[in-house]
Amino acid sequence: MIGFADRMSLAVLLSCVLLSSTLFDVQCFAQQAEDSLAKARRSAEEARVRSSTSGLKMTIQNVDITRFPKVKLIVELIDDSSRAFESIDPKTLTVVENGVPKPVLSVEKIAISERIPVDFVFLVDVTGTMQQYINGVKNNVETFVQSLRTRGIEYRLGLILFSDINERVYQPTADVKVFLSWLNTVYATGGFDEKENALEAIREATKTRWNPAANRVAVIITDAPYHQFGEKGNGRTYMTTETIIDQLRENRVRLFCIVPTSLEQYKQMADASRGATFDIKQPFSTILDQYSTQLTNLYAVTYSSDSKVIRDSINVAILDEHKRELVKQIIPIVEIGRKFIIENLLFPVNSAVLGDKIEELDVLIDFMKSRPAVVVRIEGHTDNTGSIRTNKALSLARAESAKAYLVQRVVDQKRILTLGLGPTRPIADNATEFGRSLNRRTEIVIISK
């Protein structure tokens, strides 16, 4: 029998236990809440870091050495869905040049003055069900190339027409009206079986007479699956999905596919060659706008080289914050057709006068002295203010002014050609003063090495 005093002691003890338990629960709850908050913060931070490069696809499009030893790698950034990537933190990237890591100084959306040469070859299926899509290309290609031009792409367009065989092959041209004249004669007919010979068309595209300095892009437009080696029927080929992927990679050709979403093998080829796929059922204007947006989502990744002189080529890789390799490429520098825009040669209106010291031209002088076989062409450009005749004369005077700067510093004048193009090749809208200032420029092109 428990006495009153004992019952009181037990009650106090139970109260203490319950109080302690309650305090413990409160402390546990508080600790759990704090842990959850900390975990949420960590998750948010990890998500922020992951979002900087997660799903990021990167392609090196060009290199700018006009401010050497600072080097600008012009890269295209897209995410897993092939949408344009809005921005990226330079702290999340590292450049590895010839095996040596370099911190990234900046990542900036490039201005349209940074001209990127791209050769496009359109591979168009011309069998019976394709006429509406062929018309889509005809009706939208001029808008497409205007979009490329205003976004900094210097384009050429080629064309391959195919069915069960390669019907016609046209080498790239810079004249969109010539390209349209090829398409205007096309009327979709025939098609003896479901599959067409797309792999032979792609193989032919890899043999295009590319501009050596241009990025290489093949765009296939078809609503049909394709023949492969070993299959029966029309359109025999020795190619397979795997062998054509090897050929695309070997020839550095990116494949973009405008096809039905059900045709998964096209996606396999596009992904393997750093391209993308688009649904052929979308309006063609939408497809080409998405496509040009992707191609022109370009950034300048700037780092400082340790090299004392400009090399013939650089072997670079770009790593993310986890040291995973996003892209690796050997980039030829001394390459026929490579073009450089000298930023500080943006002339005042009606002027061809240069300053006493132009840093970028000094870099060019060192470059040419170290490579006595290189010959360059200096191209002068103007805005559209005034007559074409006057502007061509002015643009030539600007090119000659740049040549004189080089010759005065002991570069043989026989290694420098000049050309005045006036307002014929604008890179920006002449309707604004900013656009006109960009069009008053001088470009240097390697024409022999």
C-alpha positions as CSV (number, residue, x, y, z in Angstrom):
1,M,0.0,0.0,0.0
2,I,1.4,3.3,-1.1
3,G,1.1,6.1,1.4
4,F,0.0,9.7,0.7
5,A,3.6,11.0,0.8
6,D,4.7,8.3,-1.6
7,R,1.8,9.1,-3.9
8,M,2.8,12.8,-3.9
9,S,6.4,11.9,-4.7
10,L,5.3,9.7,-7.5
11,A,3.0,12.5,-8.9
12,V,5.9,14.9,-8.8
13,L,8.2,12.4,-10.4
14,L,5.6,11.7,-13.2
15,S,5.1,15.5,-13.7
16,C,8.9,15.9,-14.0
17,V,9.1,13.1,-16.5
18,L,6.2,14.4,-18.5
19,L,7.7,18.0,-18.4
20,S,11.0,16.6,-19.4
21,S,9.4,14.6,-22.2
22,T,7.5,17.7,-23.4
23,L,10.6,19.8,-23.3
24,F,12.5,17.1,-25.1
25,D,9.7,16.9,-27.8
26,V,9.8,20.7,-28.2
27,Q,13.6,20.7,-28.5
28,C,13.4,17.8,-31.0
29,F,10.7,19.6,-32.9
30,A,12.8,22.8,-32.9
31,Q,15.9,20.8,-33.9
32,Q,13.9,19.1,-36.7
33,A,12.6,22.4,-37.9
34,E,16.1,23.8,-37.9
35,D,17.5,20.7,-39.6
36,S,14.7,20.9,-42.2
37,L,15.4,24.6,-42.8
38,A,19.1,23.9,-43.1
39,K,18.3,21.0,-45.5
40,A,16.0,23.3,-47.5
41,R,18.8,25.9,-47.7
42,R,21.3,23.3,-48.8
43,S,18.9,21.9,-51.3
44,A,18.2,25.4,-52.7
45,E,21.9,26.1,-52.9
46,E,22.6,22.7,-54.6
47,A,19.7,23.4,-57.0
48,R,21.2,26.8,-57.7
49,V,24.6,25.3,-58.4
50,R,23.1,22.5,-60.4
51,S,21.0,24.9,-62.4
52,S,24.1,26.7,-63.5
53,T,25.3,23.8,-65.6
54,S,22.8,21.0,-65.1
55,G,21.5,19.8,-68.5
56,L,23.8,22.3,-70.2
57,K,25.0,21.5,-73.7
58,M,27.9,23.6,-75.0
59,T,29.4,23.9,-78.5
60,I,32.4,26.0,-79.4
61,Q,31.5,28.0,-82.5
62,N,34.5,30.3,-82.9
63,V,37.5,31.9,-81.3
64,D,38.4,35.6,-81.0
65,I,42.1,36.4,-80.5
66,T,42.0,40.1,-81.4
67,R,42.9,40.9,-77.7
68,F,45.5,38.2,-77.3
69,P,46.7,36.9,-74.7
70,K,43.0,37.2,-73.7
71,V,41.1,34.6,-75.7
72,K,37.4,34.6,-76.3
73,L,35.8,31.3,-77.0
74,I,32.5,31.9,-78.7
75,V,30.2,29.1,-77.4
76,E,26.6,28.1,-77.9
77,L,24.7,27.2,-74.8
78,I,21.4,25.2,-74.7
79,D,19.7,23.0,-72.1
80,D,18.3,19.5,-72.3
81,S,15.2,20.7,-74.1
82,S,17.3,22.6,-76.7
83,R,16.0,25.9,-75.4
84,A,18.3,28.9,-75.3
85,F,20.2,29.2,-72.0
86,E,19.7,32.5,-70.4
87,S,22.9,33.0,-68.4
88,I,25.8,31.2,-66.7
89,D,28.0,32.1,-63.8
90,P,31.7,32.3,-64.8
91,K,32.7,30.8,-61.4
92,T,31.1,27.5,-62.5
93,L,33.4,27.1,-65.5
94,T,37.1,26.4,-66.0
95,V,39.0,26.5,-69.3
96,V,41.7,23.9,-69.8
97,E,44.2,25.1,-72.5
98,N,46.7,22.6,-73.7
99,G,46.3,20.7,-70.5
100,V,46.6,23.7,-68.1
101,P,43.5,24.9,-66.2
102,K,42.6,28.6,-66.6
103,P,40.0,30.6,-64.6
104,V,37.2,32.0,-66.6
105,L,37.4,35.8,-66.5
106,S,33.9,36.5,-67.8
107,V,30.9,34.9,-69.7
108,E,29.0,37.5,-71.7
109,K,26.3,37.4,-74.3
110,I,28.0,38.3,-77.5
111,A,27.2,41.3,-79.5
112,I,26.2,41.0,-83.2
113,S,29.6,42.4,-84.1
114,E,31.1,39.0,-83.4
115,R,30.5,37.4,-86.7
116,I,30.1,33.6,-86.7
117,P,30.5,31.9,-90.1
118,V,28.1,28.9,-90.5
119,D,27.5,26.8,-93.6
120,F,24.0,25.2,-93.7
121,V,23.1,22.3,-96.0
122,F,19.4,21.6,-96.1
123,L,18.6,18.0,-96.9
124,V,15.0,17.9,-98.2
125,D,12.9,14.8,-98.8
126,V,11.1,15.4,-102.2
127,T,8.6,12.5,-102.1
128,G,4.9,12.8,-102.5
129,T,3.8,13.8,-98.9
130,M,6.5,16.5,-98.5
131,Q,5.1,19.4,-100.7
132,Q,3.7,21.4,-97.8
133,Y,7.0,21.2,-95.9
134,I,8.9,22.2,-99.0
135,N,6.6,25.2,-99.3
136,G,7.3,25.9,-95.7
137,V,11.0,26.3,-96.4
138,K,10.3,28.4,-99.5
139,N,8.0,30.8,-97.6
140,N,10.2,31.2,-94.5
141,V,13.9,30.9,-95.5
142,E,14.3,34.6,-96.2
143,T,13.0,35.5,-92.8
144,F,15.2,32.8,-91.4
145,V,18.5,34.1,-92.9
146,Q,17.5,37.7,-91.9
147,S,17.2,36.4,-88.4
148,L,20.6,34.8,-88.6
149,R,22.2,37.9,-90.0
150,T,20.8,40.2,-87.3
151,R,21.9,37.7,-84.7
152,G,25.5,37.6,-85.9
153,I,25.6,34.5,-88.2
154,E,27.4,34.9,-91.5
155,Y,25.7,32.2,-93.5
156,R,25.9,30.2,-96.7
157,L,23.1,27.8,-97.8
158,G,23.5,24.5,-99.7
159,L,20.8,22.0,-100.7
160,I,20.5,18.3,-101.2
161,L,17.2,16.9,-102.6
162,F,16.6,13.2,-101.9
163,S,14.1,10.3,-102.2
164,D,15.3,6.8,-102.5
165,I,18.4,8.3,-104.2
166,N,20.1,11.7,-104.0
167,E,18.3,13.6,-106.7
168,R,20.3,16.9,-106.8
169,V,23.2,18.4,-104.9
170,Y,23.8,22.2,-104.7
171,Q,27.0,23.6,-103.1
172,P,26.6,26.4,-100.6
173,T,25.9,30.0,-101.7
174,A,25.7,33.3,-99.8
175,D,22.8,34.4,-102.0
176,V,19.4,33.4,-100.6
177,K,17.7,34.2,-103.9
178,V,19.9,31.6,-105.6
179,F,19.0,29.1,-102.9
180,L,15.3,29.8,-103.5
181,S,15.7,29.4,-107.2
182,W,16.8,25.8,-106.5
183,L,13.8,25.2,-104.4
184,N,11.3,26.8,-106.7
185,T,11.8,24.0,-109.2
186,V,11.0,21.3,-106.7
187,Y,7.6,19.5,-106.7
188,A,7.2,16.5,-104.4
189,T,6.3,13.3,-106.3
190,G,6.6,9.5,-106.0
191,G,7.8,7.5,-103.1
192,F,7.5,3.7,-103.8
193,D,7.8,2.6,-100.1
194,E,7.6,4.2,-96.7
195,K,11.3,4.6,-96.1
196,E,13.6,7.1,-97.9
197,N,17.4,7.2,-98.2
198,A,18.1,9.9,-95.7
199,L,21.5,8.3,-94.7
200,E,22.8,8.6,-98.2
201,A,21.8,12.3,-98.2
202,I,23.5,12.8,-94.8
203,R,26.6,11.1,-96.1
204,E,26.6,13.4,-99.2
205,A,26.3,16.4,-96.9
206,T,29.5,15.5,-95.1
207,K,31.3,15.8,-98.4
208,T,30.1,19.4,-98.9
209,R,32.7,22.0,-100.1
210,W,32.6,23.8,-96.7
211,N,34.2,27.2,-96.0
212,P,37.2,26.0,-94.0
213,A,36.6,28.5,-91.2
214,A,32.8,27.9,-91.0
215,N,30.8,25.8,-88.6
216,R,29.2,22.9,-90.4
217,V,25.4,22.3,-90.1
218,A,23.2,19.8,-91.9
219,V,19.4,20.3,-91.6
220,I,17.3,17.3,-92.7
221,I,13.6,17.8,-93.4
222,T,11.6,14.6,-93.9
223,D,8.4,12.8,-92.7
224,A,9.7,9.3,-93.3
225,P,12.0,6.7,-91.6
226,Y,15.1,5.7,-93.5
227,H,16.7,2.7,-95.1
228,Q,19.8,1.1,-93.5
229,F,22.4,-1.4,-94.6
230,G,21.0,-4.9,-94.9
231,E,17.4,-4.0,-95.5
232,K,15.4,-5.0,-98.6
233,G,13.4,-2.6,-100.8
234,N,14.2,0.6,-102.7
235,G,17.0,3.0,-101.6
236,R,19.8,0.5,-100.8
237,T,22.7,1.9,-98.7
238,Y,25.8,0.7,-96.9
239,M,25.2,3.1,-94.1
240,T,23.7,2.5,-90.7
241,T,22.7,4.9,-87.8
242,E,26.0,4.1,-86.1
243,T,28.3,4.5,-89.2
244,I,26.6,7.8,-90.2
245,I,27.1,9.1,-86.6
246,D,30.8,8.3,-87.0
247,Q,30.9,10.1,-90.3
248,L,29.2,13.2,-88.9
249,R,31.7,13.3,-86.0
250,E,34.7,12.7,-88.2
251,N,33.7,15.6,-90.5
252,R,32.6,17.9,-87.6
253,V,29.0,18.2,-89.0
254,R,26.1,18.9,-86.6
255,L,22.8,17.4,-87.7
256,F,19.5,19.1,-87.0
257,C,16.4,17.1,-87.8
258,I,12.9,18.5,-88.6
259,V,11.0,15.2,-88.4
260,P,8.0,13.5,-86.8
261,T,8.6,13.0,-83.1
262,S,8.0,9.3,-83.4
263,L,11.2,8.8,-85.5
264,E,13.6,8.3,-82.6
265,Q,16.6,7.3,-84.7
266,Y,16.9,10.9,-86.0
267,K,17.1,12.1,-82.4
268,Q,19.9,9.6,-81.8
269,M,21.9,11.1,-84.7
270,A,21.2,14.7,-83.7
271,D,22.2,14.2,-80.1
272,A,25.4,12.3,-81.1
273,S,26.5,15.2,-83.4
274,R,25.5,18.0,-81.0
275,G,22.4,18.9,-83.0
276,A,18.7,18.8,-82.1
277,T,15.3,17.7,-83.3
278,F,12.2,19.7,-84.1
279,D,8.7,18.5,-84.6
280,I,7.8,18.7,-88.3
281,K,4.1,19.3,-87.4
282,Q,4.9,22.7,-86.0
283,P,4.4,25.8,-88.3
284,F,7.6,26.1,-90.2
285,S,8.1,29.8,-89.2
286,T,8.1,28.6,-85.6
287,I,10.6,25.9,-86.2
288,L,13.0,28.2,-88.0
289,D,12.7,30.8,-85.4
290,Q,13.4,28.3,-82.6
291,Y,16.3,27.0,-84.7
292,S,17.9,30.4,-85.3
293,T,17.4,31.3,-81.6
294,Q,19.3,28.1,-80.6
295,L,22.1,28.7,-83.0
296,T,22.5,32.3,-81.9
297,N,22.4,31.8,-78.2
298,L,26.1,32.6,-78.1
299,Y,28.4,33.7,-75.3
300,A,32.0,34.8,-75.1
301,V,33.9,32.7,-72.5
302,T,37.0,34.8,-71.9
303,Y,40.2,33.5,-70.3
304,S,43.9,34.6,-70.4
305,S,46.4,32.4,-72.2
306,D,49.9,31.8,-70.9
307,S,51.3,31.5,-74.4
308,K,53.6,34.3,-75.6
309,V,52.6,34.0,-79.2
310,I,49.4,33.0,-81.1
311,R,49.6,29.3,-81.8
312,D,48.5,27.7,-85.1
313,S,45.7,26.0,-83.0
314,I,44.6,25.6,-79.4
315,N,43.4,22.5,-77.6
316,V,40.8,23.6,-75.2
317,A,38.2,22.0,-72.9
318,I,35.6,23.7,-70.7
319,L,34.7,22.1,-67.4
320,D,31.8,22.7,-65.1
321,E,32.0,23.2,-61.3
322,H,32.2,19.5,-60.8
323,K,35.1,19.2,-63.2
324,R,33.0,17.4,-65.7
325,E,34.0,18.1,-69.3
326,L,31.3,20.0,-71.2
327,V,33.2,20.3,-74.5
328,K,36.6,19.6,-75.8
329,Q,38.0,20.8,-79.1
330,I,41.1,21.6,-81.1
331,I,40.5,25.0,-82.7
332,P,42.6,26.0,-85.7
333,I,43.6,29.6,-85.6
334,V,45.7,29.9,-88.8
335,E,43.0,28.8,-91.1
336,I,42.1,30.1,-94.6
337,G,38.8,32.0,-94.4
338,R,39.1,32.8,-90.7
339,K,37.8,36.3,-90.1
340,F,38.5,38.8,-87.3
341,I,36.6,42.0,-86.7
342,I,38.8,44.6,-85.1
343,E,36.6,46.3,-82.5
344,N,38.6,49.5,-82.3
345,L,38.3,50.1,-86.0
346,L,34.7,51.3,-85.8
347,F,35.1,54.5,-87.8
348,P,33.4,57.9,-87.2
349,V,30.9,58.9,-90.0
350,N,32.7,59.8,-93.2
351,S,36.1,59.1,-91.7
352,A,39.0,56.8,-92.6
353,V,41.4,58.1,-90.0
354,L,43.1,55.8,-87.5
355,G,44.7,56.6,-84.2
356,D,48.4,56.4,-83.6
357,K,48.1,53.1,-81.7
358,I,45.6,50.3,-82.3
359,E,46.2,47.5,-79.9
360,E,44.4,44.8,-81.9
361,L,46.3,45.7,-85.1
362,D,49.5,45.4,-83.1
363,V,48.5,41.8,-82.2
364,L,47.9,41.2,-85.9
365,I,51.4,42.6,-86.7
366,D,53.0,40.2,-84.3
367,F,50.9,37.4,-85.7
368,M,52.0,38.1,-89.3
369,K,55.6,38.5,-88.3
370,S,55.7,35.1,-86.7
371,R,54.1,33.5,-89.8
372,P,55.7,34.9,-93.0
373,A,53.5,32.8,-95.3
374,V,50.2,34.2,-94.1
375,V,48.4,36.6,-96.5
376,V,45.3,38.6,-95.3
377,R,42.6,40.7,-96.9
378,I,41.4,43.8,-95.1
379,E,37.8,44.5,-95.9
380,G,36.3,47.9,-95.3
381,H,32.5,48.4,-94.6
382,T,30.2,51.4,-94.1
383,D,26.7,52.1,-93.0
384,N,24.1,53.1,-95.6
385,T,24.4,56.9,-95.1
386,G,25.1,58.5,-98.5
387,S,25.4,56.9,-102.0
388,I,26.7,53.4,-102.6
389,R,29.5,54.7,-104.8
390,T,30.7,57.2,-102.1
391,N,30.5,54.5,-99.4
392,K,32.5,52.0,-101.5
393,A,35.2,54.5,-101.9
394,L,35.1,55.3,-98.2
395,S,35.3,51.7,-97.2
396,L,38.3,51.1,-99.4
397,A,40.0,54.1,-97.9
398,R,39.4,52.6,-94.4
399,A,40.9,49.3,-95.5
400,E,43.9,51.1,-97.0
401,S,44.3,53.1,-93.8
402,A,44.5,49.8,-91.8
403,K,47.0,48.4,-94.4
404,A,49.2,51.6,-94.1
405,Y,49.3,51.0,-90.3
406,L,50.7,47.5,-90.8
407,V,53.1,48.5,-93.6
408,Q,54.5,51.3,-91.5
409,R,55.4,48.7,-88.9
410,V,57.3,46.5,-91.3
411,V,54.7,44.1,-92.7
412,D,55.3,43.5,-96.4
413,Q,52.6,45.2,-98.3
414,K,52.5,42.2,-100.7
415,R,50.9,40.2,-97.9
416,I,48.0,42.6,-97.5
417,L,45.1,42.9,-99.9
418,T,42.3,45.4,-99.5
419,L,38.7,45.5,-100.5
420,G,36.0,48.2,-100.1
421,L,32.5,46.7,-99.8
422,G,30.6,49.8,-98.8
423,P,27.1,49.1,-97.3
424,T,26.6,45.8,-99.1
425,R,27.2,43.5,-96.0
426,P,25.6,45.1,-93.0
427,I,25.8,43.2,-89.7
428,A,23.2,45.4,-87.9
429,D,20.1,47.5,-88.5
430,N,21.0,50.7,-90.3
431,A,17.8,52.3,-88.9
432,T,19.6,53.0,-85.6
433,E,22.8,54.9,-84.8
434,F,24.1,51.9,-82.8
435,G,23.5,49.6,-85.8
436,R,25.1,52.0,-88.2
437,S,28.2,52.3,-85.9
438,L,28.6,48.5,-86.0
439,N,28.4,48.5,-89.8
440,R,31.2,51.0,-90.0
441,R,33.8,48.3,-89.4
442,T,36.9,46.7,-90.7
443,E,37.4,42.9,-91.0
444,I,40.6,40.9,-91.5
445,V,40.4,37.6,-93.4
446,I,43.2,35.0,-93.8
447,I,43.3,34.1,-97.5
448,S,46.6,32.2,-97.6
449,K,48.9,30.5,-95.2
